[in-house]
Amino acid sequence: MQLRYGLDERPPLSVTFIYGLQWFAIAIPTIIIIGRVTGSLQSGPDINQTAYLQKVVFIMGLTLLVQLVWGHRLPIIAGPATVLLVGIVSSAGIDPAAISSAIIAGGLMLAILGVTGSFERLRRLFAGRIIAVVLMLIAFTLSPTVIRLIAAEIPGAPHGSGPYFAFAFIGAMVLLQCFLRGMWKSTLILWGMISGTIVYYLVFAEGITWGSAGRIAPVSGLAGIFPDRLAFDLGVMLSFLICYLALSVNDLGSIQSVSELLSAGEGQRRVSRGIALTGAANLLSGIFGVIGPVNYSLSPGVIASTGCASRYALFPAAVLLLLLSFSPAVIYLAQAVPSVLIGSILAYILGFQVLAGYSVIPESDKKIRTAIVVAAPVALGTITAFLPPSALDPLPSSLRPLAGNGFVIGVAAAMVLEKALFGKKVKSESEKP
């Protein structure tokens, strides 16, 4: 692959800033989307949600900066972990302090795996079929959340207008995805978020209320950095530890893919440092009481489209994120993105998550046993995600967060089926009578 700038090359300052803006434009939509969803579950209205989003932006900017300097030292963007969003959604109604404690424990586990190099043993648990289930389950078990966001009533609009707005928006995004190229394609979510918000307010302007923007704007700094307390909940802890096992595999794949693409060398050291720092960043996220980060796997596509593999091009993006986190007035404007648009963009993103899950299954593996290992757990996990809370009432309260987490149930089922069907050598389809 022809590159304008290699891994450790320093482009001119003006060029570096332009590339940095592009990376920033790629990072910020996902941070806002996932931060908005988790903020509504873990914090109160208005100022608390603004403070939550501030802390998320700060953690992502700090993670990116530290990874570039001391971690994997590769051009990889970091953002909120979707698999942790699954854990937070599944723990809705649980004491937020228990969720923060579970994120701290998961981050500590990940840091230890990185420092000791034990993640290589862990990776053996996740065969290609299991990874496919993990990627698909993240999408399907978030479906109830997406539906709630899309079906929310739009103030001043006819009853049931949300789904029609969502279908039109998602259709337009899919068409643009097919026709756009280069950085326009890479930053499509950002332009979709901006244009969708403008269209929404133009169409439904009569029902808009601006709330308490005046109270938010004068505030400065990172309000309410630390949670008031921590708490232990066995079900939540076990649920998040399983989510972190999946997160570690995601992080490993992201770092390895870019390292191999650029023939960066020091592959093992880069992976160890990268995963250890991801763990440390998640530990800090738990202390801050927010969702933790992960290295995103979209970076190779961005590198290919821009021709710039320099890690220095991501420094402006990290600095901009850090500066943005100290401006609650600007963060509050991000909350102007309507819920129906948040749900629509999340549905669009999760569609590609399903595609990624399917694509990791080799063509030679797409047979009946693989179909059982993948399809049955995905179906079981999705059904679990849609169960009403009352269905878990017969269970002890400590087990409800675990039993009600469709992601955990699906992954556990996939591992059992993988062991049962592929644990020993079996005859191939052609060898059967």
C-alpha positions as a Markdown table, in Angstrom:
| # | Residue | x | y | z |
|---|---|---|---|---|
| 1 | Met | 0.0 | 0.0 | 0.0 |
| 2 | Gln | 1.4 | 3.4 | -1.0 |
| 3 | Leu | 1.5 | 5.8 | 2.0 |
| 4 | Arg | 2.2 | 9.5 | 2.0 |
| 5 | Tyr | 3.5 | 9.3 | 5.5 |
| 6 | Gly | 4.8 | 6.3 | 7.4 |
| 7 | Leu | 4.2 | 5.4 | 11.1 |
| 8 | Asp | 6.9 | 7.5 | 12.7 |
| 9 | Glu | 7.2 | 10.2 | 10.0 |
| 10 | Arg | 6.1 | 13.8 | 11.0 |
| 11 | Pro | 4.1 | 15.6 | 8.3 |
| 12 | Pro | 4.3 | 19.4 | 8.1 |
| 13 | Leu | 2.4 | 21.1 | 11.0 |
| 14 | Ser | -0.4 | 22.3 | 8.7 |
| 15 | Val | -0.9 | 18.9 | 7.2 |
| 16 | Thr | -0.8 | 17.2 | 10.6 |
| 17 | Phe | -3.6 | 19.5 | 11.8 |
| 18 | Ile | -5.8 | 18.7 | 8.8 |
| 19 | Tyr | -5.3 | 14.9 | 9.3 |
| 20 | Gly | -6.0 | 15.4 | 13.0 |
| 21 | Leu | -9.3 | 17.2 | 12.2 |
| 22 | Gln | -10.2 | 14.2 | 10.1 |
| 23 | Trp | -9.5 | 11.7 | 12.9 |
| 24 | Phe | -11.4 | 14.0 | 15.3 |
| 25 | Ala | -14.4 | 14.0 | 12.9 |
| 26 | Ile | -14.3 | 10.2 | 12.9 |
| 27 | Ala | -14.0 | 9.9 | 16.6 |
| 28 | Ile | -16.5 | 12.4 | 18.0 |
| 29 | Pro | -19.8 | 11.0 | 16.6 |
| 30 | Thr | -19.4 | 7.6 | 18.2 |
| 31 | Ile | -18.4 | 9.2 | 21.5 |
| 32 | Ile | -21.5 | 11.4 | 21.5 |
| 33 | Ile | -23.9 | 8.6 | 20.4 |
| 34 | Ile | -22.7 | 6.0 | 23.0 |
| 35 | Gly | -22.1 | 8.7 | 25.6 |
| 36 | Arg | -25.6 | 10.0 | 25.3 |
| 37 | Val | -27.1 | 6.5 | 25.6 |
| 38 | Thr | -25.0 | 5.5 | 28.7 |
| 39 | Gly | -25.4 | 8.9 | 30.2 |
| 40 | Ser | -29.1 | 8.6 | 30.2 |
| 41 | Leu | -28.8 | 5.3 | 32.0 |
| 42 | Gln | -26.2 | 6.3 | 34.6 |
| 43 | Ser | -26.9 | 9.9 | 35.4 |
| 44 | Gly | -29.8 | 12.3 | 36.0 |
| 45 | Pro | -31.2 | 14.9 | 33.6 |
| 46 | Asp | -29.5 | 18.0 | 32.2 |
| 47 | Ile | -26.3 | 19.0 | 34.1 |
| 48 | Asn | -25.5 | 15.4 | 35.2 |
| 49 | Gln | -25.7 | 14.1 | 31.7 |
| 50 | Thr | -23.6 | 17.0 | 30.5 |
| 51 | Ala | -21.0 | 16.2 | 33.1 |
| 52 | Tyr | -21.1 | 12.5 | 32.2 |
| 53 | Leu | -20.5 | 13.3 | 28.5 |
| 54 | Gln | -17.6 | 15.6 | 29.5 |
| 55 | Lys | -15.9 | 12.8 | 31.4 |
| 56 | Val | -16.4 | 10.4 | 28.5 |
| 57 | Val | -14.8 | 12.8 | 26.0 |
| 58 | Phe | -11.9 | 13.5 | 28.5 |
| 59 | Ile | -11.3 | 9.7 | 29.0 |
| 60 | Met | -11.3 | 9.1 | 25.2 |
| 61 | Gly | -8.9 | 12.0 | 24.5 |
| 62 | Leu | -6.5 | 11.0 | 27.3 |
| 63 | Thr | -6.6 | 7.3 | 26.2 |
| 64 | Leu | -5.7 | 8.2 | 22.7 |
| 65 | Leu | -2.9 | 10.5 | 23.7 |
| 66 | Val | -1.3 | 8.0 | 26.2 |
| 67 | Gln | -1.6 | 5.1 | 23.6 |
| 68 | Leu | 0.2 | 7.2 | 21.0 |
| 69 | Val | 3.0 | 8.2 | 23.4 |
| 70 | Trp | 3.5 | 5.1 | 25.6 |
| 71 | Gly | 1.0 | 2.4 | 24.5 |
| 72 | His | 0.8 | 0.7 | 21.2 |
| 73 | Arg | 2.2 | 3.8 | 19.4 |
| 74 | Leu | 0.0 | 3.1 | 16.4 |
| 75 | Pro | -2.5 | 5.2 | 14.4 |
| 76 | Ile | -5.6 | 3.7 | 16.1 |
| 77 | Ile | -8.5 | 5.8 | 17.2 |
| 78 | Ala | -10.1 | 5.0 | 20.6 |
| 79 | Gly | -13.7 | 5.3 | 21.6 |
| 80 | Pro | -16.4 | 4.0 | 24.0 |
| 81 | Ala | -16.6 | 0.2 | 24.0 |
| 82 | Thr | -19.9 | -1.0 | 22.5 |
| 83 | Val | -19.7 | -4.3 | 24.4 |
| 84 | Leu | -19.7 | -2.3 | 27.7 |
| 85 | Leu | -22.8 | -0.5 | 26.5 |
| 86 | Val | -24.4 | -3.9 | 26.4 |
| 87 | Gly | -23.4 | -4.5 | 30.0 |
| 88 | Ile | -24.7 | -1.1 | 31.1 |
| 89 | Val | -28.0 | -1.5 | 29.3 |
| 90 | Ser | -28.5 | -5.0 | 30.7 |
| 91 | Ser | -27.9 | -3.5 | 34.2 |
| 92 | Ala | -30.4 | -0.7 | 33.9 |
| 93 | Gly | -32.1 | -0.1 | 37.2 |
| 94 | Ile | -29.0 | -1.4 | 39.1 |
| 95 | Asp | -27.1 | 0.9 | 41.5 |
| 96 | Pro | -24.7 | 2.9 | 39.2 |
| 97 | Ala | -22.0 | 2.5 | 41.9 |
| 98 | Ala | -22.1 | -1.3 | 41.2 |
| 99 | Ile | -21.6 | -0.7 | 37.5 |
| 100 | Ser | -18.6 | 1.6 | 38.2 |
| 101 | Ser | -17.1 | -1.0 | 40.5 |
| 102 | Ala | -17.5 | -3.7 | 37.8 |
| 103 | Ile | -15.8 | -1.4 | 35.2 |
| 104 | Ile | -12.9 | -0.8 | 37.7 |
| 105 | Ala | -12.5 | -4.6 | 38.2 |
| 106 | Gly | -12.7 | -5.3 | 34.5 |
| 107 | Gly | -10.1 | -2.6 | 33.7 |
| 108 | Leu | -7.8 | -4.0 | 36.4 |
| 109 | Met | -8.2 | -7.5 | 34.9 |
| 110 | Leu | -7.4 | -6.2 | 31.4 |
| 111 | Ala | -4.3 | -4.3 | 32.7 |
| 112 | Ile | -3.0 | -7.4 | 34.4 |
| 113 | Leu | -3.6 | -9.5 | 31.2 |
| 114 | Gly | -1.6 | -6.9 | 29.2 |
| 115 | Val | 1.3 | -6.6 | 31.7 |
| 116 | Thr | 1.7 | -10.4 | 32.1 |
| 117 | Gly | 1.0 | -11.3 | 28.4 |
| 118 | Ser | -1.7 | -13.8 | 29.5 |
| 119 | Phe | -4.1 | -12.5 | 26.9 |
| 120 | Glu | -2.6 | -15.0 | 24.4 |
| 121 | Arg | -4.0 | -17.9 | 26.5 |
| 122 | Leu | -7.3 | -16.1 | 26.7 |
| 123 | Arg | -7.5 | -15.7 | 23.0 |
| 124 | Arg | -7.7 | -19.5 | 22.5 |
| 125 | Leu | -11.1 | -19.4 | 24.1 |
| 126 | Phe | -12.4 | -17.2 | 21.3 |
| 127 | Ala | -12.4 | -19.2 | 18.1 |
| 128 | Gly | -13.6 | -17.5 | 14.9 |
| 129 | Arg | -17.1 | -18.7 | 15.4 |
| 130 | Ile | -17.2 | -17.3 | 19.0 |
| 131 | Ile | -15.9 | -14.0 | 17.7 |
| 132 | Ala | -18.7 | -14.0 | 15.2 |
| 133 | Val | -21.2 | -14.6 | 17.9 |
| 134 | Val | -19.7 | -11.8 | 20.0 |
| 135 | Leu | -19.9 | -9.2 | 17.2 |
| 136 | Met | -23.5 | -10.2 | 16.3 |
| 137 | Leu | -24.7 | -10.3 | 19.9 |
| 138 | Ile | -23.5 | -6.8 | 20.5 |
| 139 | Ala | -25.9 | -5.6 | 17.8 |
| 140 | Phe | -28.9 | -7.8 | 18.5 |
| 141 | Thr | -28.9 | -7.4 | 22.3 |
| 142 | Leu | -28.9 | -3.6 | 21.9 |
| 143 | Ser | -32.0 | -3.9 | 19.7 |
| 144 | Pro | -34.4 | -3.1 | 22.6 |
| 145 | Thr | -32.5 | 0.1 | 23.3 |
| 146 | Val | -32.5 | 1.1 | 19.6 |
| 147 | Ile | -36.2 | 0.5 | 19.4 |
| 148 | Arg | -36.9 | 2.6 | 22.5 |
| 149 | Leu | -34.9 | 5.5 | 21.1 |
| 150 | Ile | -36.5 | 5.3 | 17.6 |
| 151 | Ala | -40.1 | 4.8 | 18.9 |
| 152 | Ala | -39.8 | 7.8 | 21.4 |
| 153 | Glu | -42.6 | 10.4 | 20.8 |
| 154 | Ile | -41.4 | 13.5 | 19.0 |
| 155 | Pro | -42.7 | 16.7 | 20.6 |
| 156 | Gly | -45.2 | 18.5 | 18.4 |
| 157 | Ala | -45.2 | 15.7 | 15.8 |
| 158 | Pro | -47.9 | 13.3 | 14.8 |
| 159 | His | -48.1 | 10.1 | 16.9 |
| 160 | Gly | -45.6 | 7.4 | 15.7 |
| 161 | Ser | -43.5 | 9.8 | 13.5 |
| 162 | Gly | -40.2 | 8.5 | 15.0 |
| 163 | Pro | -39.9 | 5.3 | 13.0 |
| 164 | Tyr | -40.7 | 7.0 | 9.7 |
| 165 | Phe | -38.0 | 9.6 | 10.4 |
| 166 | Ala | -35.6 | 6.8 | 11.4 |
| 167 | Phe | -36.3 | 4.7 | 8.2 |
| 168 | Ala | -35.8 | 7.7 | 5.9 |
| 169 | Phe | -32.6 | 8.6 | 7.7 |
| 170 | Ile | -31.1 | 5.1 | 7.7 |
| 171 | Gly | -32.1 | 4.6 | 4.1 |
| 172 | Ala | -30.3 | 7.8 | 3.1 |
| 173 | Met | -27.2 | 6.8 | 5.1 |
| 174 | Val | -27.0 | 3.4 | 3.4 |
| 175 | Leu | -27.3 | 5.0 | -0.1 |
| 176 | Leu | -24.6 | 7.5 | 0.7 |
| 177 | Gln | -22.4 | 4.7 | 2.1 |
| 178 | Cys | -22.6 | 3.0 | -1.3 |
| 179 | Phe | -21.7 | 6.1 | -3.3 |
| 180 | Leu | -19.3 | 8.1 | -1.2 |
| 181 | Arg | -15.5 | 7.6 | -1.2 |
| 182 | Gly | -12.5 | 8.5 | 0.8 |
| 183 | Met | -12.8 | 10.7 | 3.9 |
| 184 | Trp | -16.4 | 11.6 | 3.0 |
| 185 | Lys | -17.3 | 8.0 | 3.5 |
| 186 | Ser | -15.2 | 7.7 | 6.7 |
| 187 | Thr | -16.8 | 10.7 | 8.2 |
| 188 | Leu | -20.3 | 9.9 | 7.0 |
| 189 | Ile | -21.7 | 9.4 | 10.6 |
| 190 | Leu | -20.6 | 13.0 | 11.5 |
| 191 | Trp | -22.3 | 14.6 | 8.5 |
| 192 | Gly | -25.3 | 12.4 | 9.0 |
| 193 | Met | -25.6 | 13.5 | 12.7 |
| 194 | Ile | -25.3 | 17.2 | 11.8 |
| 195 | Ser | -27.6 | 17.2 | 8.8 |
| 196 | Gly | -30.1 | 14.9 | 10.5 |
| 197 | Thr | -30.3 | 17.2 | 13.5 |
| 198 | Ile | -30.9 | 20.2 | 11.2 |
| 199 | Val | -33.6 | 18.4 | 9.3 |
| 200 | Tyr | -35.2 | 17.3 | 12.5 |
| 201 | Tyr | -35.4 | 20.8 | 14.0 |
| 202 | Leu | -36.7 | 22.2 | 10.7 |
| 203 | Val | -39.5 | 19.7 | 10.4 |
| 204 | Phe | -40.5 | 19.5 | 14.1 |
| 205 | Ala | -39.5 | 23.0 | 15.2 |
| 206 | Glu | -42.8 | 23.7 | 16.9 |
| 207 | Gly | -42.3 | 21.0 | 19.5 |
| 208 | Ile | -38.7 | 22.0 | 20.5 |
| 209 | Thr | -37.9 | 23.0 | 24.0 |
| 210 | Trp | -34.4 | 24.1 | 24.9 |
| 211 | Gly | -34.6 | 23.2 | 28.5 |
| 212 | Ser | -31.9 | 24.6 | 30.8 |
| 213 | Ala | -29.2 | 25.6 | 28.4 |
| 214 | Gly | -28.7 | 28.9 | 30.2 |
| 215 | Arg | -27.8 | 27.1 | 33.5 |
| 216 | Ile | -25.3 | 24.8 | 31.8 |
| 217 | Ala | -23.3 | 27.3 | 29.7 |
| 218 | Pro | -21.5 | 29.2 | 32.6 |
| 219 | Val | -20.1 | 26.0 | 34.2 |
| 220 | Ser | -16.5 | 25.1 | 33.5 |
| 221 | Gly | -14.1 | 22.2 | 34.1 |
| 222 | Leu | -15.0 | 18.6 | 34.6 |
| 223 | Ala | -17.9 | 18.7 | 37.1 |
| 224 | Gly | -18.4 | 15.8 | 39.5 |
| 225 | Ile | -15.2 | 13.9 | 38.5 |
| 226 | Phe | -15.6 | 11.0 | 40.9 |
| 227 | Pro | -18.7 | 9.0 | 41.9 |
| 228 | Asp | -19.9 | 9.3 | 45.4 |
| 229 | Arg | -19.3 | 5.7 | 46.3 |
| 230 | Leu | -18.6 | 2.2 | 45.0 |
| 231 | Ala | -20.7 | -1.0 | 45.6 |
| 232 | Phe | -20.4 | -4.7 | 44.9 |
| 233 | Asp | -23.0 | -6.7 | 43.0 |
| 234 | Leu | -22.1 | -10.3 | 42.2 |
| 235 | Gly | -24.3 | -10.5 | 39.1 |
| 236 | Val | -23.1 | -7.2 | 37.7 |
| 237 | Met | -19.5 | -8.1 | 38.4 |
| 238 | Leu | -19.7 | -11.4 | 36.6 |
| 239 | Ser | -21.6 | -9.9 | 33.7 |
| 240 | Phe | -19.0 | -7.2 | 33.1 |
| 241 | Leu | -16.0 | -9.6 | 33.5 |
| 242 | Ile | -17.4 | -11.6 | 30.6 |
| 243 | Cys | -17.9 | -8.4 | 28.6 |
| 244 | Tyr | -14.3 | -7.5 | 29.3 |
| 245 | Leu | -13.1 | -10.9 | 28.0 |
| 246 | Ala | -14.8 | -9.9 | 24.7 |
| 247 | Leu | -13.3 | -6.4 | 24.9 |
| 248 | Ser | -9.8 | -7.8 | 25.2 |
| 249 | Val | -10.2 | -9.8 | 22.0 |
| 250 | Asn | -11.5 | -6.7 | 20.2 |
| 251 | Asp | -8.6 | -4.7 | 21.5 |
| 252 | Leu | -6.1 | -7.4 | 20.5 |
| 253 | Gly | -7.5 | -7.6 | 17.0 |
| 254 | Ser | -7.5 | -3.8 | 16.5 |
| 255 | Ile | -3.8 | -3.5 | 17.5 |
| 256 | Gln | -2.6 | -6.5 | 15.5 |
| 257 | Ser | -4.5 | -5.5 | 12.4 |
| 258 | Val | -2.8 | -2.1 | 12.2 |
| 259 | Ser | 0.6 | -3.4 | 13.3 |
| 260 | Glu | 0.6 | -6.1 | 10.6 |
| 261 | Leu | -0.8 | -3.6 | 7.9 |
| 262 | Leu | 2.1 | -1.3 | 8.6 |
| 263 | Ser | 4.7 | -4.0 | 9.3 |
| 264 | Ala | 5.4 | -2.0 | 12.5 |
| 265 | Gly | 7.6 | -4.5 | 14.3 |
| 266 | Glu | 7.7 | -5.1 | 18.0 |
| 267 | Gly | 4.2 | -6.7 | 17.6 |
| 268 | Gln | 4.1 | -8.5 | 21.0 |
| 269 | Arg | 5.4 | -5.4 | 22.9 |
| 270 | Arg | 2.9 | -3.2 | 21.2 |
| 271 | Val | 0.0 | -5.5 | 22.0 |
| 272 | Ser | 1.1 | -5.9 | 25.6 |
| 273 | Arg | 1.5 | -2.1 | 26.2 |
| 274 | Gly | -1.7 | -1.3 | 24.2 |
| 275 | Ile | -3.9 | -3.8 | 26.2 |
| 276 | Ala | -2.4 | -2.8 | 29.5 |
| 277 | Leu | -3.1 | 0.9 | 28.9 |
| 278 | Thr | -6.6 | 0.1 | 27.7 |
| 279 | Gly | -7.1 | -1.7 | 31.0 |
| 280 | Ala | -5.7 | 1.2 | 32.9 |
| 281 | Ala | -8.0 | 3.6 | 31.0 |
| 282 | Asn | -11.0 | 1.4 | 31.8 |
| 283 | Leu | -10.0 | 1.4 | 35.5 |
| 284 | Leu | -9.9 | 5.2 | 35.4 |
| 285 | Ser | -13.3 | 5.2 | 33.6 |
| 286 | Gly | -14.8 | 3.2 | 36.5 |
| 287 | Ile | -13.3 | 5.7 | 39.0 |
| 288 | Phe | -14.9 | 8.5 | 37.0 |
| 289 | Gly | -18.1 | 6.6 | 36.8 |
| 290 | Val | -18.3 | 6.4 | 33.0 |
| 291 | Ile | -18.1 | 3.8 | 30.2 |
| 292 | Gly | -14.6 | 2.6 | 29.3 |
| 293 | Pro | -12.7 | 2.8 | 26.0 |
| 294 | Val | -11.4 | 0.3 | 23.5 |
| 295 | Asn | -9.2 | 0.6 | 20.4 |
| 296 | Tyr | -11.4 | 0.7 | 17.3 |
| 297 | Ser | -10.9 | -1.6 | 14.4 |
| 298 | Leu | -11.9 | 0.9 | 11.7 |
| 299 | Ser | -8.4 | 2.5 | 11.6 |
| 300 | Pro | -7.0 | 0.4 | 8.7 |
| 301 | Gly | -9.8 | 1.7 | 6.4 |
| 302 | Val | -9.0 | 5.3 | 7.4 |
| 303 | Ile | -5.3 | 4.8 | 6.8 |
| 304 | Ala | -6.0 | 3.3 | 3.4 |
| 305 | Ser | -8.3 | 6.1 | 2.4 |
| 306 | Thr | -6.0 | 9.0 | 3.5 |
| 307 | Gly | -2.6 | 7.5 | 2.7 |
| 308 | Cys | -1.4 | 8.7 | 6.1 |
| 309 | Ala | -0.2 | 6.2 | 8.6 |
| 310 | Ser | 1.7 | 8.7 | 10.8 |
| 311 | Arg | 0.8 | 8.4 | 14.5 |
| 312 | Tyr | 1.6 | 12.1 | 14.9 |
| 313 | Ala | -1.5 | 12.9 | 12.8 |
| 314 | Leu | -3.7 | 11.7 | 15.7 |
| 315 | Phe | -2.2 | 14.1 | 18.3 |
| 316 | Pro | -4.4 | 17.0 | 17.2 |
| 317 | Ala | -7.5 | 14.8 | 17.6 |
| 318 | Ala | -6.4 | 13.8 | 21.1 |
| 319 | Val | -5.8 | 17.4 | 22.1 |
| 320 | Leu | -9.1 | 18.6 | 20.6 |
| 321 | Leu | -11.0 | 15.9 | 22.6 |
| 322 | Leu | -9.2 | 17.0 | 25.8 |
| 323 | Leu | -10.0 | 20.7 | 25.2 |
| 324 | Leu | -13.6 | 19.8 | 24.3 |
| 325 | Ser | -14.1 | 18.0 | 27.6 |
| 326 | Phe | -13.4 | 21.2 | 29.5 |
| 327 | Ser | -16.2 | 23.1 | 27.7 |
| 328 | Pro | -19.6 | 22.0 | 29.1 |
| 329 | Ala | -21.3 | 24.6 | 27.0 |
| 330 | Val | -20.1 | 22.9 | 23.8 |
| 331 | Ile | -20.9 | 19.5 | 25.2 |
| 332 | Tyr | -24.4 | 20.6 | 26.1 |
| 333 | Leu | -24.9 | 21.5 | 22.4 |
| 334 | Ala | -24.2 | 17.9 | 21.5 |
| 335 | Gln | -27.2 | 17.0 | 23.5 |
| 336 | Ala | -29.3 | 18.8 | 21.0 |
| 337 | Val | -29.0 | 15.7 | 18.8 |
| 338 | Pro | -32.6 | 14.2 | 19.2 |
| 339 | Ser | -33.1 | 10.7 | 20.6 |
| 340 | Val | -34.7 | 9.4 | 17.4 |
| 341 | Leu | -31.6 | 10.4 | 15.5 |
| 342 | Ile | -29.3 | 8.8 | 18.2 |
| 343 | Gly | -31.3 | 5.5 | 17.8 |
| 344 | Ser | -31.1 | 5.7 | 14.0 |
| 345 | Ile | -27.3 | 6.2 | 13.9 |
| 346 | Leu | -26.9 | 3.4 | 16.5 |
| 347 | Ala | -29.0 | 1.1 | 14.3 |
| 348 | Tyr | -26.8 | 2.1 | 11.3 |
| 349 | Ile | -23.6 | 1.3 | 13.2 |
| 350 | Leu | -24.9 | -2.0 | 14.6 |
| 351 | Gly | -25.9 | -3.1 | 11.0 |
| 352 | Phe | -22.2 | -3.1 | 10.2 |
| 353 | Gln | -21.5 | -4.8 | 13.4 |
| 354 | Val | -23.6 | -7.8 | 12.2 |
| 355 | Leu | -21.8 | -7.7 | 8.8 |
| 356 | Ala | -18.4 | -7.8 | 10.6 |
| 357 | Gly | -19.6 | -10.8 | 12.6 |
| 358 | Tyr | -20.5 | -12.7 | 9.5 |
| 359 | Ser | -17.3 | -11.7 | 7.7 |
| 360 | Val | -15.0 | -13.3 | 10.3 |
| 361 | Ile | -16.4 | -16.8 | 9.6 |
| 362 | Pro | -14.3 | -18.4 | 6.9 |
| 363 | Glu | -16.1 | -19.7 | 3.8 |
| 364 | Ser | -15.0 | -23.2 | 4.6 |
| 365 | Asp | -16.6 | -23.0 | 8.0 |
| 366 | Lys | -20.1 | -22.0 | 6.8 |
| 367 | Lys | -21.7 | -25.4 | 7.3 |
| 368 | Ile | -24.4 | -26.8 | 9.5 |
| 369 | Arg | -22.3 | -27.1 | 12.7 |
| 370 | Thr | -21.1 | -23.6 | 12.4 |
| 371 | Ala | -24.6 | -22.4 | 11.7 |
| 372 | Ile | -25.7 | -24.1 | 15.0 |
| 373 | Val | -22.9 | -22.6 | 17.0 |
| 374 | Val | -23.5 | -19.1 | 15.7 |
| 375 | Ala | -27.3 | -18.9 | 15.1 |
| 376 | Ala | -28.6 | -20.6 | 18.2 |
| 377 | Pro | -26.7 | -18.5 | 20.7 |
| 378 | Val | -27.5 | -15.3 | 18.8 |
| 379 | Ala | -31.2 | -16.2 | 18.9 |
| 380 | Leu | -31.0 | -17.1 | 22.6 |
| 381 | Gly | -29.2 | -13.9 | 23.5 |
| 382 | Thr | -31.6 | -11.8 | 21.5 |
| 383 | Ile | -34.7 | -13.4 | 23.2 |
| 384 | Thr | -33.0 | -12.8 | 26.6 |
| 385 | Ala | -32.5 | -9.1 | 25.8 |
| 386 | Phe | -36.2 | -8.7 | 25.0 |
| 387 | Leu | -37.4 | -10.5 | 28.2 |
| 388 | Pro | -39.5 | -8.3 | 30.5 |
| 389 | Pro | -37.8 | -7.6 | 33.9 |
| 390 | Ser | -40.6 | -9.6 | 35.6 |
| 391 | Ala | -39.4 | -12.8 | 33.9 |
| 392 | Leu | -36.3 | -12.7 | 36.2 |
| 393 | Asp | -38.3 | -12.2 | 39.4 |
| 394 | Pro | -38.0 | -15.9 | 40.4 |
| 395 | Leu | -34.2 | -15.7 | 40.4 |
| 396 | Pro | -32.1 | -14.4 | 43.3 |
| 397 | Ser | -31.5 | -10.7 | 43.0 |
| 398 | Ser | -27.7 | -11.2 | 42.7 |
| 399 | Leu | -28.1 | -13.3 | 39.6 |
| 400 | Arg | -30.6 | -11.2 | 37.7 |
| 401 | Pro | -28.1 | -8.9 | 36.0 |
| 402 | Leu | -26.2 | -12.0 | 34.8 |
| 403 | Ala | -29.3 | -14.0 | 33.7 |
| 404 | Gly | -30.9 | -10.9 | 32.1 |
| 405 | Asn | -27.8 | -10.0 | 30.0 |
| 406 | Gly | -28.4 | -11.5 | 26.5 |
| 407 | Phe | -24.8 | -11.0 | 25.6 |
| 408 | Val | -23.5 | -13.1 | 28.5 |
| 409 | Ile | -26.1 | -15.8 | 27.9 |
| 410 | Gly | -25.4 | -15.9 | 24.2 |
| 411 | Val | -21.6 | -16.1 | 24.6 |
| 412 | Ala | -21.9 | -18.8 | 27.2 |
| 413 | Ala | -24.2 | -20.8 | 25.0 |
| 414 | Ala | -21.8 | -20.4 | 22.0 |
| 415 | Met | -18.8 | -21.7 | 24.1 |
| 416 | Val | -20.8 | -24.7 | 25.2 |
| 417 | Leu | -21.9 | -25.5 | 21.7 |
| 418 | Glu | -18.3 | -24.9 | 20.3 |
| 419 | Lys | -16.9 | -27.4 | 22.8 |
| 420 | Ala | -19.7 | -29.9 | 22.1 |
| 421 | Leu | -19.5 | -29.7 | 18.3 |
| 422 | Phe | -15.9 | -28.8 | 17.7 |
| 423 | Gly | -14.1 | -30.0 | 20.8 |
| 424 | Lys | -13.1 | -33.2 | 19.1 |
| 425 | Lys | -12.3 | -34.0 | 15.6 |
| 426 | Val | -15.5 | -34.8 | 13.7 |
| 427 | Lys | -16.1 | -36.3 | 10.3 |
| 428 | Ser | -16.5 | -33.7 | 7.6 |
| 429 | Glu | -19.7 | -33.4 | 5.7 |
| 430 | Ser | -18.2 | -35.2 | 2.7 |
| 431 | Glu | -17.1 | -38.2 | 4.9 |
| 432 | Lys | -20.5 | -38.9 | 6.2 |
| 433 | Pro | -22.5 | -41.7 | 4.5 |
